[in-house]
Amino acid sequence: MPVMTMLRTYRIRSADADLPFEICEIKGLEPDKKSESQIYNIVNTIYGHVKEGYKFEDKPITSDDEHYNQNPSLSDQAFCVVYVIDANTIHLSADYTIITEKLRLIRQTISDNGIPQVIVMSKVDEACYLIKKDLKMVYRSRIIKERMELCSATVGVPVSNIFPVKNYHNEINTNDVVDVLILKAFYQIVRSADARLKHGAYNECTQQ
């Protein structure tokens, strides 16, 4: 699967109509040295100052860039931020510490605007043998409980906003148990975004 390097937006359709929200995907954080420009660009994306198609680079976006949006509208802004974290890596001290420090800085920067933040903990079946045998045991697993608490402590997102899911990988057909976990997370994301949207715009500029 190719590595995502550009800002992409996706619409979700129900029958023949688009649902009234978009999902935006950006380049994931990498376990390298702390990059202030990377955090800066992500925060500007959340605030709606970065247009679709922008290629994330190790330098801050500037107002003269063709993908810079000086005056973002309400629809340009993000109203819920979702961190996708692999359940297999969150306990690895070296790489995980660097990534969570970046996540913490992002969280602290946007928290004053009341933007909801959710963690989707992926690949839980690979992190725990009990769940690999029976996905219904996900909320009874000591390992997953400990990793959710670790996520909460290091990133600063409440455990109630952390949702364990299993990824579809090589399956041909869908599975009801897998779908329930994914839909539960998705429902909370949409619900949180809708609650924040009711408070209106917050598009303060981070450009210096």
Beta strands, then each sheet from edge to edge (+ up, - down):
strand 1: 8-14
strand 2: 17-25
strand 3: 81-86
strand 4: 117-122
strand 5: 162-164
sheet 1: 1+ 2-
sheet 2: 3+ 4+ 5+
end
